Amino acid sequence: MPIKVGFDARMIENSGIGIRIQHILKFWPLSEKEVELHVFGDPSLLSKHDLPSHSKIIPYTAKIYSVREWLGHPSMKKMDILDIPHFNVPIFHIRKCIVTIHDLIPYHFKAAHSSLVKRIYMQFIFRWIKWFAHKIIAVSEFTKQDLIREFHYQTSRISVIYNGIDTETFSKRKPAELSSFQTKYKLPKDYIFTVGIGKAHKNFPFLLETLEEMWQDKSLKSPLVIGGISKKIPDELLEFQKKHKTLIYFLPHLPYDKLPLVYQSAKLFIYPSMYEGFGFPVLEAQTSGTPVLSSSASVLPEILKDTAEYFDPSDKNDLKIKLSEILKNQKKQKQLTKLGETNSKRFPWKNAIENLNSLYQSEIEGFAENG
């Protein structure tokens, strides 16, 4: 008899976490003979994505981080296992939860999550998971070590299962398609690309201040294109753009399958983030054949190794030097492109799904032994 697995897919359209949810469900490795899969989420959103044909959708629209979410859905009582792709667990069902933790950003960046209620929640929820969760997954060794360091998780309790890159979507596009894309969105030639607007840990003010100084002293001519905007552009950034009308471009939110076009059209991808749990954008750039200039902080060296150029995300001069060197050196650009394409092949979704399957198979065997 198959075991009942409930998968919380409410965040299927979020950045990062949503990409992982989409691909796990798209490549779900377990047959209906092994697992009776129940997908919890908003049916109108789930209908846009590839779900296993044998899965059953259970309408569940509790807001993220809400009291209702803590209680969970009534049907969760009937599940043998709950796959929770974020740390926002249903606390009364914690003992049957496989919890995936992507990062501790809300815990570390107190300025962005400063309310006392949120601070108490973080302290409580990470300890609750540590004490009672059935299984714990981290998306990188960095996140695993962060949990051990900050909350004293046991090493043996955490399995590292990396995210993956969809190489079918992030494949090289034809020049005509790239040209059409640039024309449609009125993008400049030879631009630098970045993403991550509006989040404190993305270190955006540092990047803009550094580039502004370089534009003013004429050491940089390339404009900056900013993507990943899902909400209203902050007023301060619009004011900044008014000062540099031909040097700052904002892209609207793009469908996932259009992202390779903006990466591949860029001369360089720059990522000034102070903290990441995995770092999808740098791998998306590499898979698209775009050289990467990355912050040296947090998980990024673990994911990129020696296939990118690094800078100190708190040192403007370091960024200026590295950026100028790459833009002036076509040989270096080609080298980084080649290294990046090789590196991105380390992260196929196939590997992530196989590792997830292994974890589930051990669970299935355990249920069989216990009758």
Contacts in CASP RR format, 6 or more apart in sequence:
PFRMAT RR
TARGET T0000
AUTHOR 0000-0000-0000
METHOD contacts of the structure
MODEL  1
MPIKVGFDARMIENSGIGIRIQHILKFWPLSEKEVELHVFGDPSLLSKHD
LPSHSKIIPYTAKIYSVREWLGHPSMKKMDILDIPHFNVPIFHIRKCIVT
IHDLIPYHFKAAHSSLVKRIYMQFIFRWIKWFAHKIIAVSEFTKQDLIRE
FHYQTSRISVIYNGIDTETFSKRKPAELSSFQTKYKLPKDYIFTVGIGKA
HKNFPFLLETLEEMWQDKSLKSPLVIGGISKKIPDELLEFQKKHKTLIYF
LPHLPYDKLPLVYQSAKLFIYPSMYEGFGFPVLEAQTSGTPVLSSSASVL
PEILKDTAEYFDPSDKNDLKIKLSEILKNQKKQKQLTKLGETNSKRFPWK
NAIENLNSLYQSEIEGFAENG
2 32 0 8 1.000
2 33 0 8 1.000
2 34 0 8 1.000
2 35 0 8 1.000
2 36 0 8 1.000
3 34 0 8 1.000
3 35 0 8 1.000
3 36 0 8 1.000
3 80 0 8 1.000
3 81 0 8 1.000
3 363 0 8 1.000
3 364 0 8 1.000
3 367 0 8 1.000
4 35 0 8 1.000
4 36 0 8 1.000
4 38 0 8 1.000
4 78 0 8 1.000
4 79 0 8 1.000
4 80 0 8 1.000
4 81 0 8 1.000
5 30 0 8 1.000
5 35 0 8 1.000
5 36 0 8 1.000
5 37 0 8 1.000
5 38 0 8 1.000
5 79 0 8 1.000
5 80 0 8 1.000
5 81 0 8 1.000
5 82 0 8 1.000
5 83 0 8 1.000
5 360 0 8 1.000
6 37 0 8 1.000
6 38 0 8 1.000
6 39 0 8 1.000
6 40 0 8 1.000
6 58 0 8 1.000
6 76 0 8 1.000
6 79 0 8 1.000
6 81 0 8 1.000
6 82 0 8 1.000
6 83 0 8 1.000
7 24 0 8 1.000
7 25 0 8 1.000
7 37 0 8 1.000
7 38 0 8 1.000
7 39 0 8 1.000
7 40 0 8 1.000
7 55 0 8 1.000
7 82 0 8 1.000
7 83 0 8 1.000
7 85 0 8 1.000
8 40 0 8 1.000
8 41 0 8 1.000
8 60 0 8 1.000
8 82 0 8 1.000
8 83 0 8 1.000
8 84 0 8 1.000
8 85 0 8 1.000
8 86 0 8 1.000
9 21 0 8 1.000
9 25 0 8 1.000
9 39 0 8 1.000
9 40 0 8 1.000
9 41 0 8 1.000
9 46 0 8 1.000
9 85 0 8 1.000
10 40 0 8 1.000
10 41 0 8 1.000
10 42 0 8 1.000
10 60 0 8 1.000
10 61 0 8 1.000
10 62 0 8 1.000
10 64 0 8 1.000
11 17 0 8 1.000
11 18 0 8 1.000
11 21 0 8 1.000
11 64 0 8 1.000
11 85 0 8 1.000
11 86 0 8 1.000
12 18 0 8 1.000
12 21 0 8 1.000
12 22 0 8 1.000
12 25 0 8 1.000
12 41 0 8 1.000
12 45 0 8 1.000
12 46 0 8 1.000
12 49 0 8 1.000
13 45 0 8 1.000
13 48 0 8 1.000
15 228 0 8 1.000
15 230 0 8 1.000
15 280 0 8 1.000
16 102 0 8 1.000
16 163 0 8 1.000
16 278 0 8 1.000
16 280 0 8 1.000
17 85 0 8 1.000
17 86 0 8 1.000
17 102 0 8 1.000
18 85 0 8 1.000
19 163 0 8 1.000
19 256 0 8 1.000
19 280 0 8 1.000
20 85 0 8 1.000
20 100 0 8 1.000
20 102 0 8 1.000
20 139 0 8 1.000
20 163 0 8 1.000
21 85 0 8 1.000
22 49 0 8 1.000
22 50 0 8 1.000
23 163 0 8 1.000
23 164 0 8 1.000
23 166 0 8 1.000
23 349 0 8 1.000
23 352 0 8 1.000
23 353 0 8 1.000
24 85 0 8 1.000
24 352 0 8 1.000
24 353 0 8 1.000
24 356 0 8 1.000
25 39 0 8 1.000
25 49 0 8 1.000
25 50 0 8 1.000
25 51 0 8 1.000
25 52 0 8 1.000
25 55 0 8 1.000
26 49 0 8 1.000
26 50 0 8 1.000
26 51 0 8 1.000
27 349 0 8 1.000
27 350 0 8 1.000
27 353 0 8 1.000
28 37 0 8 1.000
28 51 0 8 1.000
28 52 0 8 1.000
28 55 0 8 1.000
28 353 0 8 1.000
29 353 0 8 1.000
29 354 0 8 1.000
29 356 0 8 1.000
29 357 0 8 1.000
29 360 0 8 1.000
30 37 0 8 1.000
30 357 0 8 1.000
30 360 0 8 1.000
31 54 0 8 1.000
32 52 0 8 1.000
32 54 0 8 1.000
34 360 0 8 1.000
34 364 0 8 1.000
35 360 0 8 1.000
35 364 0 8 1.000
36 56 0 8 1.000
37 52 0 8 1.000
37 54 0 8 1.000
37 55 0 8 1.000
37 56 0 8 1.000
38 55 0 8 1.000
38 56 0 8 1.000
38 57 0 8 1.000
38 58 0 8 1.000
38 75 0 8 1.000
38 79 0 8 1.000
39 46 0 8 1.000
39 51 0 8 1.000
39 55 0 8 1.000
39 56 0 8 1.000
39 57 0 8 1.000
39 58 0 8 1.000
40 58 0 8 1.000
40 60 0 8 1.000
40 73 0 8 1.000
40 75 0 8 1.000
40 76 0 8 1.000
41 57 0 8 1.000
41 58 0 8 1.000
41 59 0 8 1.000
41 60 0 8 1.000
41 61 0 8 1.000
42 59 0 8 1.000
42 60 0 8 1.000
42 61 0 8 1.000
43 57 0 8 1.000
43 59 0 8 1.000
46 57 0 8 1.000
51 57 0 8 1.000
58 73 0 8 1.000
58 75 0 8 1.000
60 72 0 8 1.000
60 73 0 8 1.000
62 68 0 8 1.000
62 69 0 8 1.000
62 71 0 8 1.000
62 72 0 8 1.000
62 73 0 8 1.000
63 69 0 8 1.000
64 86 0 8 1.000
64 88 0 8 1.000
65 88 0 8 1.000
65 121 0 8 1.000
69 88 0 8 1.000
69 90 0 8 1.000
70 90 0 8 1.000
70 91 0 8 1.000
70 92 0 8 1.000
71 90 0 8 1.000
71 92 0 8 1.000
72 90 0 8 1.000
72 92 0 8 1.000
72 93 0 8 1.000
73 90 0 8 1.000
76 82 0 8 1.000
76 90 0 8 1.000
76 93 0 8 1.000
77 93 0 8 1.000
79 93 0 8 1.000
79 96 0 8 1.000
80 96 0 8 1.000
80 367 0 8 1.000
81 96 0 8 1.000
81 97 0 8 1.000
81 98 0 8 1.000
81 134 0 8 1.000
81 363 0 8 1.000
82 90 0 8 1.000
82 93 0 8 1.000
82 96 0 8 1.000
82 97 0 8 1.000
82 98 0 8 1.000
83 97 0 8 1.000
83 98 0 8 1.000
83 100 0 8 1.000
84 90 0 8 1.000
84 97 0 8 1.000
84 98 0 8 1.000
84 99 0 8 1.000
84 100 0 8 1.000
85 100 0 8 1.000
86 99 0 8 1.000
86 100 0 8 1.000
86 101 0 8 1.000
86 102 0 8 1.000
87 99 0 8 1.000
87 101 0 8 1.000
87 125 0 8 1.000
87 126 0 8 1.000
87 129 0 8 1.000
88 125 0 8 1.000
89 97 0 8 1.000
89 99 0 8 1.000
89 125 0 8 1.000
89 128 0 8 1.000
89 129 0 8 1.000
89 133 0 8 1.000
90 97 0 8 1.000
91 125 0 8 1.000
91 128 0 8 1.000
94 128 0 8 1.000
94 129 0 8 1.000
94 132 0 8 1.000
94 133 0 8 1.000
94 134 0 8 1.000
95 132 0 8 1.000
95 133 0 8 1.000
95 134 0 8 1.000
96 134 0 8 1.000
97 129 0 8 1.000
97 133 0 8 1.000
97 134 0 8 1.000
97 135 0 8 1.000
98 133 0 8 1.000
98 134 0 8 1.000
98 135 0 8 1.000
98 136 0 8 1.000
98 137 0 8 1.000
98 359 0 8 1.000
99 129 0 8 1.000
99 133 0 8 1.000
99 135 0 8 1.000
99 136 0 8 1.000
99 137 0 8 1.000
100 137 0 8 1.000
100 138 0 8 1.000
100 139 0 8 1.000
100 161 0 8 1.000
101 129 0 8 1.000
101 136 0 8 1.000
101 137 0 8 1.000
101 138 0 8 1.000
101 139 0 8 1.000
101 143 0 8 1.000
101 147 0 8 1.000
102 139 0 8 1.000
102 143 0 8 1.000
102 277 0 8 1.000
102 278 0 8 1.000
103 139 0 8 1.000
103 143 0 8 1.000
103 146 0 8 1.000
103 275 0 8 1.000
103 276 0 8 1.000
103 277 0 8 1.000
103 278 0 8 1.000
104 126 0 8 1.000
104 143 0 8 1.000
104 146 0 8 1.000
104 147 0 8 1.000
104 150 0 8 1.000
105 201 0 8 1.000
105 275 0 8 1.000
105 277 0 8 1.000
106 112 0 8 1.000
106 113 0 8 1.000
106 118 0 8 1.000
106 122 0 8 1.000
107 113 0 8 1.000
107 122 0 8 1.000
107 126 0 8 1.000
107 150 0 8 1.000
108 201 0 8 1.000
108 275 0 8 1.000
109 200 0 8 1.000
109 201 0 8 1.000
109 275 0 8 1.000
110 119 0 8 1.000
111 200 0 8 1.000
112 199 0 8 1.000
112 200 0 8 1.000
112 201 0 8 1.000
113 119 0 8 1.000
113 122 0 8 1.000
126 147 0 8 1.000
126 150 0 8 1.000
126 151 0 8 1.000
127 151 0 8 1.000
129 136 0 8 1.000
130 136 0 8 1.000
130 147 0 8 1.000
130 151 0 8 1.000
130 152 0 8 1.000
130 153 0 8 1.000
130 157 0 8 1.000
135 157 0 8 1.000
135 159 0 8 1.000
135 359 0 8 1.000
135 363 0 8 1.000
136 147 0 8 1.000
136 153 0 8 1.000
136 157 0 8 1.000
136 158 0 8 1.000
136 159 0 8 1.000
137 158 0 8 1.000
137 159 0 8 1.000
137 160 0 8 1.000
137 161 0 8 1.000
137 359 0 8 1.000
138 144 0 8 1.000
138 147 0 8 1.000
138 158 0 8 1.000
138 159 0 8 1.000
138 160 0 8 1.000
138 161 0 8 1.000
139 160 0 8 1.000
139 161 0 8 1.000
139 162 0 8 1.000
139 163 0 8 1.000
139 277 0 8 1.000
139 278 0 8 1.000
140 160 0 8 1.000
140 162 0 8 1.000
140 277 0 8 1.000
140 278 0 8 1.000
140 299 0 8 1.000
140 302 0 8 1.000
140 303 0 8 1.000
141 160 0 8 1.000
141 299 0 8 1.000
141 302 0 8 1.000
142 277 0 8 1.000
142 298 0 8 1.000
142 299 0 8 1.000
142 302 0 8 1.000
143 160 0 8 1.000
143 277 0 8 1.000
143 278 0 8 1.000
143 299 0 8 1.000
144 153 0 8 1.000
144 155 0 8 1.000
144 158 0 8 1.000
144 160 0 8 1.000
147 153 0 8 1.000
147 158 0 8 1.000
148 154 0 8 1.000
148 155 0 8 1.000
148 158 0 8 1.000
159 355 0 8 1.000
159 359 0 8 1.000
161 352 0 8 1.000
161 355 0 8 1.000
161 356 0 8 1.000
161 359 0 8 1.000
162 278 0 8 1.000
162 347 0 8 1.000
162 351 0 8 1.000
162 352 0 8 1.000
163 278 0 8 1.000
163 279 0 8 1.000
163 280 0 8 1.000
163 347 0 8 1.000
163 352 0 8 1.000
164 283 0 8 1.000
164 347 0 8 1.000
164 348 0 8 1.000
164 349 0 8 1.000
164 351 0 8 1.000
164 352 0 8 1.000
165 280 0 8 1.000
165 283 0 8 1.000
165 284 0 8 1.000
165 287 0 8 1.000
165 344 0 8 1.000
165 347 0 8 1.000
165 348 0 8 1.000
165 349 0 8 1.000
166 349 0 8 1.000
167 287 0 8 1.000
167 344 0 8 1.000
167 345 0 8 1.000
167 348 0 8 1.000
169 256 0 8 1.000
169 257 0 8 1.000
169 259 0 8 1.000
169 260 0 8 1.000
170 259 0 8 1.000
170 260 0 8 1.000
170 263 0 8 1.000
170 284 0 8 1.000
170 287 0 8 1.000
170 288 0 8 1.000
170 344 0 8 1.000
171 260 0 8 1.000
172 260 0 8 1.000
172 264 0 8 1.000
172 288 0 8 1.000
172 289 0 8 1.000
173 260 0 8 1.000
173 261 0 8 1.000
173 264 0 8 1.000
177 261 0 8 1.000
178 261 0 8 1.000
178 264 0 8 1.000
178 265 0 8 1.000
181 187 0 8 1.000
181 258 0 8 1.000
181 261 0 8 1.000
181 262 0 8 1.000
181 265 0 8 1.000
182 189 0 8 1.000
182 265 0 8 1.000
185 251 0 8 1.000
185 252 0 8 1.000
185 262 0 8 1.000
186 249 0 8 1.000
187 225 0 8 1.000
187 249 0 8 1.000
187 251 0 8 1.000
187 262 0 8 1.000
187 265 0 8 1.000
188 223 0 8 1.000
188 225 0 8 1.000
188 246 0 8 1.000
188 249 0 8 1.000
190 222 0 8 1.000
190 267 0 8 1.000
191 222 0 8 1.000
191 223 0 8 1.000
191 224 0 8 1.000
191 225 0 8 1.000
191 249 0 8 1.000
191 265 0 8 1.000
191 266 0 8 1.000
191 267 0 8 1.000
192 211 0 8 1.000
192 222 0 8 1.000
192 223 0 8 1.000
192 224 0 8 1.000
192 225 0 8 1.000
192 266 0 8 1.000
192 267 0 8 1.000
192 268 0 8 1.000
192 269 0 8 1.000
192 270 0 8 1.000
192 323 0 8 1.000
193 224 0 8 1.000
193 225 0 8 1.000
193 226 0 8 1.000
193 227 0 8 1.000
193 262 0 8 1.000
193 263 0 8 1.000
193 265 0 8 1.000
193 266 0 8 1.000
193 268 0 8 1.000
193 269 0 8 1.000
193 270 0 8 1.000
193 285 0 8 1.000
193 290 0 8 1.000
194 207 0 8 1.000
194 224 0 8 1.000
194 225 0 8 1.000
194 226 0 8 1.000
194 227 0 8 1.000
194 269 0 8 1.000
194 270 0 8 1.000
194 271 0 8 1.000
194 272 0 8 1.000
195 226 0 8 1.000
195 227 0 8 1.000
195 228 0 8 1.000
195 271 0 8 1.000
195 281 0 8 1.000
196 202 0 8 1.000
196 204 0 8 1.000
196 226 0 8 1.000
196 227 0 8 1.000
196 228 0 8 1.000
196 273 0 8 1.000
196 281 0 8 1.000
197 204 0 8 1.000
197 226 0 8 1.000
197 227 0 8 1.000
197 228 0 8 1.000
197 229 0 8 1.000
197 233 0 8 1.000
197 234 0 8 1.000
197 237 0 8 1.000
198 204 0 8 1.000
198 234 0 8 1.000
201 273 0 8 1.000
201 274 0 8 1.000
201 275 0 8 1.000
201 276 0 8 1.000
202 272 0 8 1.000
202 273 0 8 1.000
202 274 0 8 1.000
203 272 0 8 1.000
203 273 0 8 1.000
203 274 0 8 1.000
203 295 0 8 1.000
203 313 0 8 1.000
204 272 0 8 1.000
206 272 0 8 1.000
206 313 0 8 1.000
206 314 0 8 1.000
206 316 0 8 1.000
207 270 0 8 1.000
207 272 0 8 1.000
207 319 0 8 1.000
208 224 0 8 1.000
208 237 0 8 1.000
208 240 0 8 1.000
209 316 0 8 1.000
210 316 0 8 1.000
210 319 0 8 1.000
210 320 0 8 1.000
211 220 0 8 1.000
211 224 0 8 1.000
211 247 0 8 1.000
212 240 0 8 1.000
212 244 0 8 1.000
213 316 0 8 1.000
213 320 0 8 1.000
214 220 0 8 1.000
214 320 0 8 1.000
214 323 0 8 1.000
214 324 0 8 1.000
215 221 0 8 1.000
215 244 0 8 1.000
215 247 0 8 1.000
219 320 0 8 1.000
219 324 0 8 1.000
220 323 0 8 1.000
220 324 0 8 1.000
220 327 0 8 1.000
222 267 0 8 1.000
222 268 0 8 1.000
222 327 0 8 1.000
223 246 0 8 1.000
223 247 0 8 1.000
223 248 0 8 1.000
223 249 0 8 1.000
224 247 0 8 1.000
224 248 0 8 1.000
224 249 0 8 1.000
225 249 0 8 1.000
225 250 0 8 1.000
225 251 0 8 1.000
225 262 0 8 1.000
225 266 0 8 1.000
226 237 0 8 1.000
226 248 0 8 1.000
226 249 0 8 1.000
226 250 0 8 1.000
226 251 0 8 1.000
227 250 0 8 1.000
227 251 0 8 1.000
227 254 0 8 1.000
227 262 0 8 1.000
228 251 0 8 1.000
228 253 0 8 1.000
228 254 0 8 1.000
229 250 0 8 1.000
229 251 0 8 1.000
229 252 0 8 1.000
229 253 0 8 1.000
230 253 0 8 1.000
233 250 0 8 1.000
237 248 0 8 1.000
237 250 0 8 1.000
240 248 0 8 1.000
241 248 0 8 1.000
241 250 0 8 1.000
251 262 0 8 1.000
254 262 0 8 1.000
259 284 0 8 1.000
260 284 0 8 1.000
260 287 0 8 1.000
260 288 0 8 1.000
263 269 0 8 1.000
263 284 0 8 1.000
263 285 0 8 1.000
263 288 0 8 1.000
263 289 0 8 1.000
263 290 0 8 1.000
264 288 0 8 1.000
264 289 0 8 1.000
264 290 0 8 1.000
266 285 0 8 1.000
266 290 0 8 1.000
267 290 0 8 1.000
267 327 0 8 1.000
267 333 0 8 1.000
268 290 0 8 1.000
268 291 0 8 1.000
268 292 0 8 1.000
268 293 0 8 1.000
268 323 0 8 1.000
268 326 0 8 1.000
268 327 0 8 1.000
268 333 0 8 1.000
269 281 0 8 1.000
269 282 0 8 1.000
269 285 0 8 1.000
269 290 0 8 1.000
269 291 0 8 1.000
269 292 0 8 1.000
269 293 0 8 1.000
270 292 0 8 1.000
270 293 0 8 1.000
270 294 0 8 1.000
270 323 0 8 1.000
271 281 0 8 1.000
271 282 0 8 1.000
271 285 0 8 1.000
271 292 0 8 1.000
271 293 0 8 1.000
271 294 0 8 1.000
271 295 0 8 1.000
271 300 0 8 1.000
272 295 0 8 1.000
272 311 0 8 1.000
272 313 0 8 1.000
272 319 0 8 1.000
273 279 0 8 1.000
273 295 0 8 1.000
273 297 0 8 1.000
273 298 0 8 1.000
273 300 0 8 1.000
273 313 0 8 1.000
274 295 0 8 1.000
274 297 0 8 1.000
274 298 0 8 1.000
274 313 0 8 1.000
275 297 0 8 1.000
275 298 0 8 1.000
276 297 0 8 1.000
276 298 0 8 1.000
276 299 0 8 1.000
276 300 0 8 1.000
277 298 0 8 1.000
277 299 0 8 1.000
278 299 0 8 1.000
278 303 0 8 1.000
279 299 0 8 1.000
279 300 0 8 1.000
279 303 0 8 1.000
282 292 0 8 1.000
282 294 0 8 1.000
282 300 0 8 1.000
282 303 0 8 1.000
282 304 0 8 1.000
282 308 0 8 1.000
283 303 0 8 1.000
283 343 0 8 1.000
283 344 0 8 1.000
283 347 0 8 1.000
285 291 0 8 1.000
285 292 0 8 1.000
286 292 0 8 1.000
286 304 0 8 1.000
286 307 0 8 1.000
286 308 0 8 1.000
286 340 0 8 1.000
286 341 0 8 1.000
286 343 0 8 1.000
286 344 0 8 1.000
287 341 0 8 1.000
287 344 0 8 1.000
289 337 0 8 1.000
289 340 0 8 1.000
289 341 0 8 1.000
290 337 0 8 1.000
291 308 0 8 1.000
291 309 0 8 1.000
291 326 0 8 1.000
291 332 0 8 1.000
291 333 0 8 1.000
291 336 0 8 1.000
291 337 0 8 1.000
291 340 0 8 1.000
292 304 0 8 1.000
292 307 0 8 1.000
292 308 0 8 1.000
292 309 0 8 1.000
292 336 0 8 1.000
292 340 0 8 1.000
293 308 0 8 1.000
293 309 0 8 1.000
293 310 0 8 1.000
293 311 0 8 1.000
293 322 0 8 1.000
293 323 0 8 1.000
293 326 0 8 1.000
294 300 0 8 1.000
294 304 0 8 1.000
294 308 0 8 1.000
294 309 0 8 1.000
294 310 0 8 1.000
294 311 0 8 1.000
295 310 0 8 1.000
295 311 0 8 1.000
295 312 0 8 1.000
295 313 0 8 1.000
296 310 0 8 1.000
296 311 0 8 1.000
296 312 0 8 1.000
296 313 0 8 1.000
297 313 0 8 1.000
300 308 0 8 1.000
300 310 0 8 1.000
301 310 0 8 1.000
303 347 0 8 1.000
304 310 0 8 1.000
304 340 0 8 1.000
304 343 0 8 1.000
305 343 0 8 1.000
306 339 0 8 1.000
307 336 0 8 1.000
307 339 0 8 1.000
307 340 0 8 1.000
307 342 0 8 1.000
307 343 0 8 1.000
308 336 0 8 1.000
308 339 0 8 1.000
308 340 0 8 1.000
309 322 0 8 1.000
309 325 0 8 1.000
309 326 0 8 1.000
309 332 0 8 1.000
309 336 0 8 1.000
310 322 0 8 1.000
311 318 0 8 1.000
311 319 0 8 1.000
311 322 0 8 1.000
311 323 0 8 1.000
312 318 0 8 1.000
312 319 0 8 1.000
313 319 0 8 1.000
325 332 0 8 1.000
326 332 0 8 1.000
326 333 0 8 1.000
326 336 0 8 1.000
END
